[in-house]
């Protein structure tokens, strides 16, 4: 069978993807196409190139950024951004892996999908990638004056500085590289900041020419779009090429017969006295799908639950505070397994290694409990059948899975066809075979291809890196002539002029986009029915969930005093991680994994529409197949009414885990910390959120880590107080998402859960007034900054109008993108507006600047006043805002979104009014919003998380300084 130059290689009907899978090969070029046709309206496309680097200059990563900066058919500076501005896309991005670069797009709108595919195809095959693009996205040296100083700039350069400032990222990189010393996985495909400046423009261009060719491409389509049109989209591009050999093969790493131990420093705070360690093994090839399934289940057995034997042994050892290591890594040609401990005392790495090996040896010798095996099988099978890819489109998840074999010239369908390997594995287990004990011996105990990687703290490393970079730039400066100095300034000015120059209207018009007429005028109404099961309030959502029940029960936090709020997240974790009077936490976790798809508890905080009052709940959520709904509800009742808080050792472990996770997340997720800090100054909900998830929470957890040791009785008493204040029937809501038949069938279980809850009457407390807003710098040992400025636009006199969505989106994708990212060199920027509370935060991500970024924020009003918004730009901003409003949601997320709207009184009629206001946005709204931003510039609060640049700015401006690491 041949269609438009493609020959059918293989066709298979797969229930696992609810459709037909066809593998095609392009006759003229050898390009391959995996085409999956099913009824998923969220259509997905991807073009993937095999791109193993030969050094750590980040060439593949820089190219991933750069090809999206203009192309032959779309000669604008950034088609990618133009698409982000005005598309209904449900996914639009690109990824660099150690051996491949992926360009996926997704949309539920067919014409929008076709537009995205065409722009991406032109971008990857015929990109502009001129020298300005290379300098902007990769690296360059700049200077404002012939007298200097010189500076390194570049988006990827600063992105990787941020990566190398995170101990977790450094440890993960070294762990992978330690196992692959002889091939491409031993390099950093993202780019080492110390090596990136070695990349030349010539080598950059050459990499594209050699790797971005159809003969080295794997195309992927998924969804309900017509298959014939898929070939029509590809044909104009592939017809311009002929087949050729590409030097992109990914070899196998030869097996090592001697374990390795490597030690590296990481940039710690002044008080940093903790190390990190991983033990790593090279395991099977991804082509061995049967063995890979064994390893996935073995990972769950060893680490998947709080009571899993290897996790439990490591945590209870007291050698560290939390697990580290990525577990089983399956995205490369050869899989590997990595596990270890964070926050160890230097010099104890060998003790951790010995404990891991002894625990594995004991499991292999004495056997794995049958209940643990059942839990692992059920959990992995549940995940496969649920196919919940979260914010990722399901098609993208399928593409990544298929590439695990396809990229290396293997069978792309095998990773998707998991039913047969699962059945075969179940049969082996049923026969009595010690499958997992054998795997432990084979891959861990008898496998000498392993490494121990140790990170040791170095409080002077961040400063040393800055000094070394400054010294290197000074040497470069000193070696140049006066004419060279002038040339650098001229090049700097030329690049800035290029960045600032607007695209021509003709070039912009070439970018395909939707019109307002293409947009639906009505909001999609999420199903919701209010009712009761006994005395328990029910919110039910009749949605096809493929036989799965999603259930959340929510309890108000209104009676919890402020001093106990930081204990709420740990109290929530305790429900499923501390055990009950009937079973300890190991047995409870195993039972939960055997009978359900998971259960956990966490706070939920939002703002009530129109009142600016907080809505704060503790939410215990779980999921199960419909036939196990009774198990789900009985287990929910057990943990809600019978949790055993009297286990100081276990609770102390949880506190230390929480502290370690918070500390390790500060640098990689610094923008989230800054946004939370700003919102805490401008809304009560923000204040609560920060108290249970921000810097205030971290400080409380640090204090709690001492109190659990010195005064456990008071901690336990506080937990009991919280139980009494929160876990009762008063104002509790049960949220259920499933099909109508399942919803009807579980009513008796819901009523029984309500009856099991105690009746109590807690008096809501009045929250403390907002703390006075103050400019501050949060100091961490990082080479980049996260720069924020926030305000409350309602306090500044603004009355909500749907146009604010359009305006803030335009600011993020236009003004801030151009000034903070393109010209400033930051990796990203955000304009986050919470319409319920009025909190507005402008925040940058992995930013080399502080002052320049703040100046950009303060110039926003002037930008809006002078903005000559074309009809096209206005339309794009409206289309993008509607895309945000209509974001694609999987079934469980639809139920959760409906719940959120219910809790905040976000009524359907008001959402429809907001849609109409978005669709009716005019230039006048932009001009009027300038007045708000002018007030924000004067009254807003600054928060910067970063290293020396943040500290210097704080000293100069008199901001509060707080060392948080």
C-alpha positions in Angstrom: 0.0 0.0 0.0 1.4 3.4 -1.0 0.0 6.8 -0.2 1.6 10.1 -1.4 5.1 8.5 -1.5 4.7 6.6 1.7 4.7 2.8 1.8 2.9 1.0 4.6 5.3 -1.1 6.7 3.0 -2.4 9.3 -0.6 -2.0 10.6 -2.0 -3.1 13.9 -5.2 -2.5 15.8 -4.2 -1.7 19.4 -6.7 -1.6 22.3 -4.1 0.1 24.4 -4.4 3.3 22.3 -8.0 2.8 21.4 -7.2 2.9 17.7 -5.2 1.7 14.7 -1.5 2.1 14.5 0.3 2.2 11.1 4.0 2.5 10.5 4.9 4.1 7.2 8.2 4.8 5.4 8.8 7.6 2.9 10.1 6.1 -0.3 12.4 8.9 -1.4 14.0 9.9 1.9 13.5 6.9 4.3 11.6 9.1 6.8 9.3 7.1 9.0 5.8 8.0 10.2 3.9 6.4 13.0 0.3 7.2 12.4 -2.3 6.5 15.2 -5.9 7.1 14.4 -8.4 7.1 17.3 -11.2 9.3 18.7 -9.0 11.6 20.8 -10.0 15.2 19.8 -6.7 16.4 21.3 -4.7 15.8 18.1 -0.9 15.5 18.4 2.0 15.8 16.0 5.7 15.4 16.5 8.9 15.5 14.5 11.9 13.9 16.2 15.5 13.9 15.2 18.3 11.7 16.5 20.8 14.2 17.8 23.5 12.6 19.9 26.1 15.3 20.7 29.9 14.8 20.6 30.6 17.4 23.3 29.0 19.3 26.1 28.6 22.6 24.2 24.8 22.2 24.2 24.7 22.4 20.4 21.5 20.2 20.2 19.8 22.3 22.9 20.7 25.7 21.4 19.5 24.4 18.0 16.2 23.3 19.5 15.7 26.9 20.6 17.0 28.5 17.4 15.1 26.6 14.7 11.9 28.1 16.1 13.3 31.7 15.5 12.2 32.2 11.9 12.1 30.1 8.8 11.9 30.2 5.0 8.1 30.3 4.7 7.6 32.2 8.0 10.4 34.8 8.0 9.6 36.5 11.3 11.9 36.5 14.3 10.0 34.1 16.4 7.1 32.1 14.8 7.0 30.0 17.9 6.0 33.0 20.0 3.5 34.2 17.4 1.9 30.7 17.7 1.9 30.9 21.4 0.3 34.4 21.2 -2.7 33.3 19.1 -3.4 29.6 19.0 -5.8 27.3 20.7 -2.8 24.9 21.2 -3.0 22.4 24.0 0.8 21.8 23.7 3.5 23.7 21.9 7.1 23.2 22.9 10.3 21.3 22.1 12.6 19.0 24.1 16.3 18.2 24.0 17.1 14.7 25.3 20.6 13.2 25.6 20.2 11.6 22.1 17.1 13.2 20.4 15.3 16.5 19.9 11.5 16.5 19.7 9.2 19.1 18.3 5.6 18.3 19.4 2.4 20.2 19.0 -1.2 19.5 20.0 -4.6 21.1 19.5 -8.2 20.1 19.7 -9.1 22.5 16.9 -8.4 20.9 13.5 -7.4 24.1 11.5 -5.3 25.3 14.4 -3.6 21.9 14.5 -2.8 22.1 10.8 -1.4 25.6 11.3 0.9 24.4 14.1 2.2 21.4 12.1 3.0 23.5 9.1 4.9 26.1 11.0 6.9 23.4 12.9 7.8 21.6 9.7 9.1 24.7 8.0 11.0 25.6 11.2 12.9 22.4 11.5 13.8 21.8 7.9 14.3 25.4 6.7 15.2 27.6 9.6 16.7 31.0 9.5 19.4 30.3 12.2 21.5 33.3 11.3 24.3 34.5 13.6 22.1 36.8 15.6 19.8 33.9 16.4 22.8 31.8 17.5 24.0 34.6 19.8 20.6 35.3 21.3 19.6 31.7 22.0 23.1 30.3 22.6 25.8 32.6 23.8 27.8 35.7 23.0 30.0 38.2 24.6 28.7 41.7 25.0 29.9 45.1 26.2 28.3 48.5 26.4 31.6 50.4 26.1 35.1 49.7 24.6 36.3 50.0 28.2 34.3 47.0 29.2 33.4 45.1 31.1 32.6 42.0 29.0 29.7 39.8 29.8 28.5 36.4 28.6 24.8 36.4 27.5 22.5 33.9 25.9 19.2 32.2 26.8 20.6 28.7 26.9 23.7 29.8 28.6 21.6 31.3 31.5 19.2 28.4 31.5 22.1 26.0 32.1 23.6 28.3 34.7 20.3 27.8 36.6 20.5 24.0 36.1 24.0 23.9 37.4 22.9 25.9 40.5 20.6 23.1 41.5 22.2 20.2 43.5 19.5 17.8 42.3 20.1 18.6 38.7 23.9 18.3 39.1 23.5 15.0 40.9 21.2 13.6 38.2 23.6 14.7 35.4 26.6 13.2 37.1 24.7 10.0 37.9 23.8 9.4 34.3 27.2 10.4 33.0 29.0 8.0 35.4 27.3 5.0 33.8 28.1 6.0 30.2 31.8 7.0 30.2 32.4 5.9 26.6 29.5 7.3 24.6 27.1 10.3 24.2 25.2 9.8 27.4 28.4 10.7 29.2 28.1 14.3 27.9 25.7 17.1 28.8 23.3 17.5 25.9 21.9 20.6 27.5 25.3 22.3 27.7 27.8 22.9 30.5 28.0 26.7 31.1 31.8 26.4 31.2 31.8 24.6 27.8 29.0 26.4 25.9 31.3 29.3 24.9 33.4 26.8 22.9 30.6 26.3 20.4 31.2 28.1 17.1 28.5 29.3 14.7 30.0 27.1 12.0 29.7 24.0 14.2 26.1 25.0 15.1 25.1 25.4 11.5 26.9 22.1 10.6 24.9 20.2 13.2 21.7 21.3 11.7 22.8 20.4 8.2 23.9 17.0 9.2 21.0 16.0 11.6 17.9 17.9 10.5 17.1 15.8 7.4 14.1 13.6 6.7 16.3 10.5 6.5 17.0 11.2 10.2 13.4 12.0 11.1 10.6 10.1 12.8 7.2 11.7 12.4 4.3 11.0 14.7 0.5 11.7 14.4 -2.2 10.9 16.9 -5.9 11.7 17.2 -9.1 12.0 15.2 -7.8 14.1 12.3 -8.1 12.5 8.8 -5.1 10.3 8.1 -5.0 11.2 4.4 -4.3 14.8 5.3 -1.3 13.8 7.4 0.5 12.8 4.3 -0.6 16.0 2.5 1.0 18.1 5.3 4.3 16.3 5.0 4.5 16.0 1.2 5.6 19.6 0.4 8.5 19.4 2.7 9.7 15.9 2.1 9.5 16.4 -1.7 12.5 18.7 -1.5 14.9 16.0 -0.1 16.4 12.8 -1.2 17.7 10.0 1.0 21.2 10.3 2.6 23.2 8.7 5.4 23.3 10.5 8.7 26.0 10.0 11.3 23.6 9.9 14.2 23.6 6.3 15.5 23.5 5.8 19.2 25.9 3.0 20.2 25.6 0.8 23.3 27.7 1.5 26.3 30.0 -1.5 26.7 29.5 -3.2 30.1 32.0 -2.3 32.8 33.2 -5.0 35.1 34.4 -2.7 38.0 32.2 -0.4 40.0 33.1 3.3 39.9 33.1 6.0 42.6 33.1 9.6 41.7 32.9 12.8 43.8 32.0 16.3 42.8 31.4 19.6 44.6 28.2 21.5 44.5 27.4 25.2 45.4 26.0 25.2 48.9 25.0 28.0 51.3 27.3 29.3 54.0 25.9 26.8 56.5 25.8 24.0 53.9 27.3 20.9 55.5 25.3 18.2 53.8 26.2 16.0 50.9 24.2 13.8 48.5 24.8 10.4 47.1 23.4 8.0 44.5 24.1 4.4 43.7 23.5 3.8 40.0 23.3 0.6 37.8 23.1 0.2 34.0 20.1 -2.1 33.4 18.4 -3.5 30.3 17.9 -2.1 26.8 14.6 -0.4 26.2 14.0 -2.8 23.3 13.5 -5.6 25.9 9.9 -4.5 26.7 9.2 -7.6 28.9 12.2 -7.0 31.1 11.5 -3.3 31.2 8.0 -4.0 32.6 9.7 -6.2 35.3 12.0 -3.3 36.2 9.1 -0.8 36.4 7.2 -3.1 38.8 10.4 -3.7 40.8 10.9 0.0 41.1 7.5 0.3 42.7 8.3 -2.6 45.0 11.6 -1.0 46.2 10.7 2.7 46.2 7.1 3.3 45.2 5.5 3.6 48.7 6.5 5.1 52.0 6.8 1.6 53.4 8.6 0.1 50.4 11.6 -1.9 51.7 14.4 0.1 50.1 12.8 3.5 50.7 12.0 2.5 54.3 15.5 1.2 55.0 17.1 4.4 53.7 14.8 6.8 55.5 14.9 5.0 58.8 18.7 4.7 58.7 19.0 8.3 59.7 21.9 8.7 57.3 20.0 11.3 55.2 16.8 13.2 55.1 15.1 12.2 51.8 15.5 9.9 48.9 17.2 11.2 45.7 18.0 9.6 42.4 15.5 9.3 39.6 14.7 5.6 40.1 14.3 3.8 36.7 15.2 6.0 33.7 13.6 4.6 30.5 14.1 7.4 27.9 17.5 6.3 26.6 18.6 3.2 24.6 19.9 1.6 27.7 17.9 2.0 30.9 19.5 2.7 34.3 18.4 2.8 37.9 19.5 5.5 40.4 18.7 5.7 44.1 20.4 7.4 47.1 20.0 9.9 49.9 19.9 13.7 50.1 21.4 15.6 53.0 23.9 13.1 54.2 26.8 13.8 56.5 30.0 14.0 54.4 32.0 10.8 54.8 28.9 8.5 55.2 28.4 7.7 51.5 29.9 4.3 51.9 27.4 3.5 54.7 24.5 4.4 52.4 26.0 2.2 49.6 26.4 -0.7 52.0 22.8 -0.3 53.3 21.4 -0.3 49.8 23.3 -3.5 48.8 22.5 -5.3 52.1 18.8 -4.4 51.7 18.7 -5.7 48.2 20.6 -8.9 49.1 18.1 -9.5 51.9 15.1 -9.2 49.6 16.7 -11.5 47.0 17.5 -14.1 49.6 14.4 -14.0 51.8 11.9 -13.1 49.1 9.5 -10.2 48.5 6.2 -10.3 50.3 3.3 -11.4 48.1 1.3 -8.3 49.2 4.1 -6.0 47.9 4.1 -7.8 44.6 0.3 -7.6 44.3 0.5 -3.8 45.0 3.2 -3.3 42.4 1.3 -5.2 39.7 -2.0 -3.4 40.5 -0.3 0.1 40.6 1.5 -0.3 37.3 -1.5 -1.9 35.6 -3.8 0.8 36.9 -1.5 3.5 35.5 -1.3 1.8 32.1 -5.1 1.5 31.9 -5.9 4.9 33.2 -3.4 6.5 30.7 -3.4 9.7 32.7 -0.8 11.9 31.2 -1.7 14.9 33.3 -1.0 18.2 31.5 0.7 16.4 28.6 -1.6 15.3 25.8 -2.0 11.5 25.7 -0.6 11.5 22.2 2.6 13.1 23.3 3.1 10.5 26.0 2.6 7.8 23.5 5.1 9.4 21.1 7.8 9.5 23.9 7.1 5.9 24.8 7.4 4.7 21.1 10.7 6.6 20.7 12.2 4.4 23.5 12.7 1.7 20.8 11.9 3.5 17.5 14.8 6.0 17.8 17.3 3.1 17.8 15.7 1.4 14.7 13.6 -0.9 16.8 9.8 -1.6 16.8 7.9 1.6 17.7 4.7 -0.2 18.4 6.2 -2.6 21.0 6.3 0.0 23.9 2.6 0.9 23.2 1.4 -2.8 23.1 1.7 -3.5 26.8 -1.2 -6.0 27.2 0.8 -9.1 26.1 3.9 -8.4 28.2 1.6 -7.7 31.2 -0.3 -11.0 30.7 3.0 -12.9 30.3 4.4 -11.4 33.5 1.3 -12.2 35.4 1.5 -15.8 34.2 5.1 -16.0 35.4 4.1 -14.7 38.8 1.1 -17.1 39.0 3.4 -20.0 38.3 5.4 -19.2 41.4 8.5 -17.9 39.6 10.5 -15.5 41.8 10.5 -12.9 39.0 11.5 -9.9 41.1 14.0 -11.7 43.3 15.8 -12.8 40.1 15.7 -9.3 38.7 17.4 -8.0 41.9 20.2 -10.5 41.6 20.6 -9.9 37.8 20.5 -6.1 37.7 21.7 -5.1 41.1 23.7 -7.7 43.1 25.5 -9.4 40.3 25.8 -6.3 38.1 29.2 -4.7 38.3 28.3 -1.9 35.9 27.4 0.4 38.7 28.6 3.7 40.1 28.5 5.7 43.3 28.2 9.4 42.8 28.9 11.7 45.8 28.1 15.5 45.9 30.0 17.4 48.6 29.0 20.9 49.7 31.3 23.8 48.8 30.0 27.1 50.2 32.6 29.0 48.1 31.9 27.4 44.8 29.3 29.9 43.6 31.6 32.8 44.2 34.5 30.9 42.7 32.5 30.3 39.5 31.6 33.9 39.2 35.2 34.9 39.8 36.5 32.4 37.3 34.0 33.7 34.7 35.0 37.3 35.4 38.7 36.4 35.1 38.2 34.5 31.9 36.4 37.5 30.4 39.1 39.8 31.6 41.8 37.6 29.9 39.8 37.8 26.7 39.5 41.5 27.0 43.2 42.0 27.7 44.1 39.9 24.6 42.0 42.0 22.3 43.1 45.2 20.5 41.3 48.6 20.9 39.7 47.9 17.5 38.5 44.5 18.8 36.9 46.2 21.8 35.1 48.6 19.6 34.0 45.6 17.4 32.4 43.9 20.4 30.4 47.0 21.3 29.3 47.3 17.6 28.2 43.7 17.6 26.4 44.2 20.8 24.5 47.2 19.4 23.8 45.3 16.2 22.3 42.4 18.0 20.2 44.6 20.2 19.0 46.5 17.1 18.1 43.2 15.4 16.2 42.1 18.5 14.3 45.5 18.8 13.5 45.7 15.1 9.8 44.8 14.4 8.9 42.2 12.0 7.3 43.5 8.8 3.5 43.3 8.6 3.9 41.1 5.5 6.1 38.6 7.3 3.7 38.5 10.3 0.7 38.0 8.0 2.4 34.8 6.7 2.0 33.1 10.1 -1.3 31.1 10.0 -3.7 31.9 12.7 -7.4 31.6 13.6 -9.8 34.5 13.3 -12.4 35.5 15.9 -15.0 33.8 13.7 -13.2 30.5 14.3 -13.7 30.7 18.0 -16.6 29.1 19.8 -18.9 31.8 21.3 -20.2 29.6 24.1 -18.3 28.2 27.1 -18.2 24.4 27.5 -20.3 23.6 30.6 -18.7 21.1 32.9 -21.3 18.6 34.3 -22.1 19.1 37.9 -24.9 17.9 40.1 -25.3 18.8 43.8 -26.8 16.3 46.2 -26.4 14.5 49.4 -25.5 11.0 50.6 -27.0 10.9 54.1 -25.7 14.1 55.8 -22.7 14.4 53.4 -22.8 17.0 50.7 -22.0 15.5 47.3 -20.8 17.1 44.1 -21.1 14.7 41.2 -19.7 15.0 37.6 -21.1 12.6 35.0 -18.0 12.1 32.8 -16.8 9.1 30.9 -13.7 8.1 32.9 -13.1 4.7 31.3 -14.4 2.8 34.3 -12.5 4.8 36.9 -13.9 6.6 39.9 -12.2 9.7 41.2 -13.2 10.8 44.7 -12.1 13.7 46.8 -13.4 14.7 50.2 -12.7 18.2 51.3 -12.7 19.6 54.9 -12.6 23.4 55.7 -9.5 24.8 57.3 -11.5 27.8 58.6 -11.1 26.9 62.3 -7.3 26.3 62.1 -5.4 29.0 63.9 -2.5 30.6 61.9 0.2 29.1 64.1 -1.0 25.6 63.2 -1.4 26.2 59.4 2.2 25.0 58.6 1.4 21.7 60.2 -1.6 21.0 57.9 0.4 19.6 54.9 2.2 17.1 57.2 -1.0 16.3 58.9 -2.5 15.5 55.4 0.5 13.3 54.5 0.1 11.5 57.9 -3.3 10.3 56.8 -1.8 7.9 54.3 1.7 7.6 55.5 1.5 7.0 59.3 -0.7 4.0 59.5 -3.9 3.3 61.6 -4.7 1.3 64.7 -5.5 -1.6 62.4 -2.3 -1.6 60.3 1.1 0.1 60.3 2.1 2.5 57.5 3.8 -0.3 55.5 0.7 -2.4 55.5 -1.6 0.5 54.8 0.5 1.7 51.9 0.6 -1.8 50.4 -3.2 -2.2 50.8 -3.8 1.2 49.2 -1.6 0.3 46.2 -3.3 -3.1 45.9 -6.9 -1.9 45.9 -6.8 1.6 44.5 -4.9 3.8 42.0 -3.5 5.9 44.8 -4.6 8.2 47.7 -3.1 11.3 49.1 -4.1 14.4 51.0 -3.0 18.0 50.5 -4.3 21.5 51.1 -6.3 23.4 48.5 -6.4 27.2 48.7 -8.3 29.7 46.5 -10.2 33.0 46.7 -14.0 33.3 46.8 -15.3 35.4 43.9 -16.4 38.9 44.8 -15.4 38.7 48.4 -11.6 38.3 48.3 -12.0 35.9 51.2 -9.9 32.7 51.2 -11.3 29.3 50.5 -9.0 26.8 52.3 -9.6 23.1 52.4 -7.8 19.9 53.2 -8.5 17.5 50.3 -8.1 13.7 50.6 -8.3 12.3 47.1 -8.2 8.8 45.7 -9.1 6.8 42.6 -10.0 3.2 41.9 -11.7 1.1 39.2 -15.5 1.1 39.7 -15.4 -2.6 40.9 -13.1 -1.5 43.8 -15.1 1.6 44.9 -16.1 -0.1 48.1 -12.4 -0.6 49.0 -11.6 3.0 48.2 -14.3 4.4 50.4 -13.6 2.0 53.3 -9.9 3.0 53.2 -10.8 6.7 53.1 -13.0 6.2 56.2 -10.2 4.3 57.9 -7.5 6.9 57.4 -9.9 9.8 58.2 -11.1 8.3 61.5 -8.3 6.1 62.7 -4.9 7.6 61.7 -2.2 6.8 64.4 -0.4 10.0 65.0 1.7 8.5 67.9 4.7 7.4 65.9 7.4 10.1 66.5 10.1 8.3 64.5 7.9 8.1 61.3 6.7 11.7 61.7 10.2 13.0 62.2 11.2 11.2 59.0 8.4 13.0 57.1 9.4 16.4 58.5 13.0 15.9 57.4 11.8 14.7 53.9 9.7 17.8 53.7 12.5 20.1 54.7 14.9 18.5 52.2 12.4 18.7 49.3 11.6 22.4 50.0 15.3 23.3 50.2 16.1 21.4 47.0 13.2 23.0 45.1 14.1 26.6 45.9 16.6 27.2 43.0 15.0 25.2 40.2 11.5 26.5 41.0 12.5 30.0 42.3 9.8 31.7 40.2 7.1 29.8 42.1 8.7 30.9 45.4 8.7 34.5 44.3 5.1 34.5 43.1 3.9 32.9 46.3 5.8 35.5 48.4 4.3 38.4 46.4 0.8 37.0 46.6 1.1 36.6 50.3 1.4 40.3 50.6 -1.8 41.0 48.6 -4.4 38.4 49.4 -5.5 36.3 52.4 -5.5 33.2 50.2 -2.0 34.0 49.1 -1.0 34.4 52.8 -2.3 31.0 53.6 -0.7 29.4 50.6 2.7 30.9 51.5 2.3 29.6 55.1 1.8 26.1 53.8 4.1 26.0 50.8 6.5 29.0 50.7 9.4 30.5 52.6 7.3 30.9 55.7 6.5 27.2 55.5 10.2 26.3 55.1 11.0 28.3 58.2 8.2 26.6 60.1 9.4 23.1 59.0 13.0 23.9 60.0 11.7 24.8 63.5 9.5 21.8 63.6 12.5 19.5 62.7 14.0 20.6 66.1 10.7 20.4 68.0 9.9 16.9 67.0 13.1 15.8 68.7 12.9 18.1 71.8 9.2 18.1 72.5 7.3 15.4 70.6 4.4 15.5 73.0 3.5 19.1 72.0 3.7 18.2 68.3 1.4 15.2 68.8 -1.0 17.4 70.7 -1.1 19.8 67.8 -1.8 17.0 65.4 -4.7 15.9 67.6 -6.0 19.4 67.7 -5.9 19.6 63.9 -7.7 16.3 63.7 -10.5 17.6 65.8 -10.7 20.9 64.0 -10.6 19.5 60.5 -11.7 15.9 60.1 -15.4 16.1 60.8 -18.7 16.1 58.9 -19.3 19.9 59.3 -19.3 21.5 55.9 -17.4 18.6 54.3 -17.9 18.0 50.6 -17.4 14.8 48.6 -16.5 15.3 45.0 -17.1 12.4 42.6 -16.2 12.1 39.0 -17.3 9.0 37.0 -20.0 7.8 34.6 -23.6 8.0 35.7 -23.8 4.3 36.4 -20.8 4.4 38.7 -22.0 7.5 40.4 -25.3 5.9 41.3 -23.7 2.7 42.4 -21.3 4.4 44.9 -24.0 6.3 46.7 -24.3 3.8 49.6 -20.5 3.9 50.1 -20.6 7.7 50.1 -23.3 7.7 52.8 -21.3 5.2 54.9 -18.3 7.5 54.7 -20.4 10.4 55.9 -21.7 8.4 58.8 -18.2 7.3 59.8 -17.0 10.9 60.2 -17.4 12.5 63.6 -19.9 15.3 64.1 -18.1 18.4 65.4 -18.8 22.1 65.4 -15.7 24.2 64.9 -15.9 28.0 65.0 -14.3 29.7 62.0 -11.5 32.0 62.9 -10.9 35.5 61.5 -7.6 35.5 59.7 -4.8 37.8 60.6 -4.5 41.0 58.5 -2.1 40.9 55.6 1.6 41.5 56.6 2.9 44.8 55.4 4.4 44.5 52.0 8.2 44.9 51.9 10.8 44.8 49.2 13.1 41.8 49.8 15.9 39.6 48.5 15.9 35.9 49.2 19.6 34.9 49.0 20.6 31.4 47.6 23.8 30.1 46.1 22.7 30.5 42.5 24.2 32.0 39.4 20.8 33.2 38.2 17.9 35.3 39.6 14.2 35.1 39.8 13.0 38.7 39.8 9.5 39.6 40.8 7.3 42.6 41.4 3.7 42.4 42.5 0.6 44.4 43.6 -3.1 44.0 44.0 -4.9 45.7 41.0 -8.2 45.8 42.9 -6.5 47.9 45.6 -5.3 50.2 42.9 -8.8 50.8 41.7 -9.2 48.3 38.9 -12.6 46.7 38.4 -12.4 43.2 36.8 -13.0 42.9 33.1 -12.3 39.9 30.9 -10.0 42.0 28.8 -7.4 41.7 31.6 -6.8 38.1 30.4 -6.0 39.4 26.9 -3.8 42.2 28.1 -1.7 40.2 30.6 -1.3 37.4 28.1 -0.1 40.0 25.5 2.3 41.4 28.0 3.8 38.0 28.8 4.1 36.9 25.2 5.1 40.3 23.8 6.6 43.0 26.0 8.1 40.7 28.7 9.2 38.1 26.2 11.0 40.6 24.1 12.6 42.7 26.9 13.3 40.1 29.6 14.0 37.0 27.6 15.1 38.0 24.1 17.1 41.2 25.0 17.7 40.4 28.7 18.8 36.8 28.3 16.5 35.3 30.9 15.0 31.9 30.2 11.5 33.1 30.6 9.0 35.6 32.1 5.5 35.5 33.6 2.6 37.9 34.1 0.5 36.0 36.6 -2.9 37.6 37.4 -5.4 35.9 39.9 -8.7 37.4 38.9 -10.4 36.2 42.1 -8.0 38.0 44.5 -6.6 40.7 42.2 -3.0 39.7 42.8 -0.7 40.5 39.9 2.9 39.3 39.7 5.5 40.0 37.1 8.3 37.4 37.5 11.4 36.3 35.5 12.9 32.8 35.3 16.7 32.1 35.4 17.5 35.7 34.8 21.0 37.1 34.7 19.7 40.6 35.6 17.9 42.3 38.5 17.8 46.0 37.9 17.2 45.8 34.1 14.3 43.4 34.6 12.7 45.6 37.3 13.1 48.6 35.0 11.2 46.7 32.3 8.3 46.0 34.7 8.1 49.7 35.7 8.1 50.7 32.0 5.1 48.5 31.3 2.6 51.4 31.6 4.5 53.5 29.1 4.7 50.5 26.7 0.9 50.1 26.9 0.3 53.8 26.3 2.4 53.9 23.2 1.3 50.5 21.9 0.1 50.7 18.3 -1.7 47.4 18.4 -2.5 46.0 14.9 -5.8 44.2 14.2 -3.7 41.0 13.9 -2.0 41.4 17.2 -5.3 42.1 19.0 -6.9 39.1 17.4 -3.9 36.9 18.3 -4.1 38.0 22.0 -7.9 37.3 22.0 -7.4 33.9 20.4 -4.7 33.0 22.9 -6.8 34.1 25.9 -9.7 31.9 24.7 -7.3 29.0 24.3 -6.4 29.5 27.9 -10.0 29.6 28.9 -10.8 26.4 26.9 -7.7 24.5 27.9 -8.1 20.7 27.2 -8.7 18.6 30.3 -8.6 14.9 30.9 -11.6 13.4 32.7 -10.2 13.7 36.3 -9.1 17.3 35.6 -12.6 18.2 34.4 -14.1 17.0 37.6 -11.5 18.9 39.6 -12.0 22.1 37.6 -15.8 21.9 38.2 -15.1 21.5 41.9 -12.8 24.5 42.0 -15.5 26.7 40.2 -18.1 25.5 42.8 -15.9 26.3 45.7 -15.1 29.8 44.5 -18.5 30.6 43.2 -17.1 30.9 39.6 -20.5 30.6 38.0 -21.2 29.6 34.5 -23.1 32.8 33.6 -20.2 34.9 34.8 -17.7 32.8 32.9 -19.8 33.3 29.8 -19.8 37.0 30.5 -16.0 36.9 30.8 -15.7 35.1 27.5 -17.8 37.7 25.8 -15.6 40.4 27.4 -12.5 38.6 26.1 -14.0 38.4 22.6 -14.9 42.1 22.8 -11.5 43.4 23.9 -10.4 46.6 22.1 -7.4 48.8 22.0 -9.1 51.1 24.5 -8.8 48.4 27.2 -5.1 48.2 26.7 -4.7 51.9 27.0 -6.8 52.0 30.2 -4.9 49.2 31.7 -1.8 51.3 31.5 -3.1 53.4 34.4 -3.2 50.3 36.5 0.4 49.4 35.6 1.6 52.9 36.3 0.2 52.6 39.8 1.7 49.1 40.1 5.2 50.6 39.3 4.8 53.1 42.1 3.1 50.9 44.8 4.3 47.4 43.9 6.5 45.2 46.0 9.8 43.7 44.9 10.9 40.1 45.7 14.1 38.7 44.2 15.5 35.2 44.7 19.1 34.8 43.7 22.8 35.0 44.4 25.2 37.9 44.5 23.3 40.1 42.1 20.2 39.9 44.2 22.2 40.6 47.4 24.0 43.6 45.8 20.6 45.0 44.6 19.2 44.6 48.1 22.1 46.4 49.6 21.9 49.3 47.1 18.1 49.8 47.5 17.8 49.0 51.2 15.6 45.9 50.7 15.2 43.3 53.4 17.7 40.5 53.0 17.0 36.9 54.0 19.4 34.0 53.4 17.2 31.0 52.7 19.9 28.5 51.8 
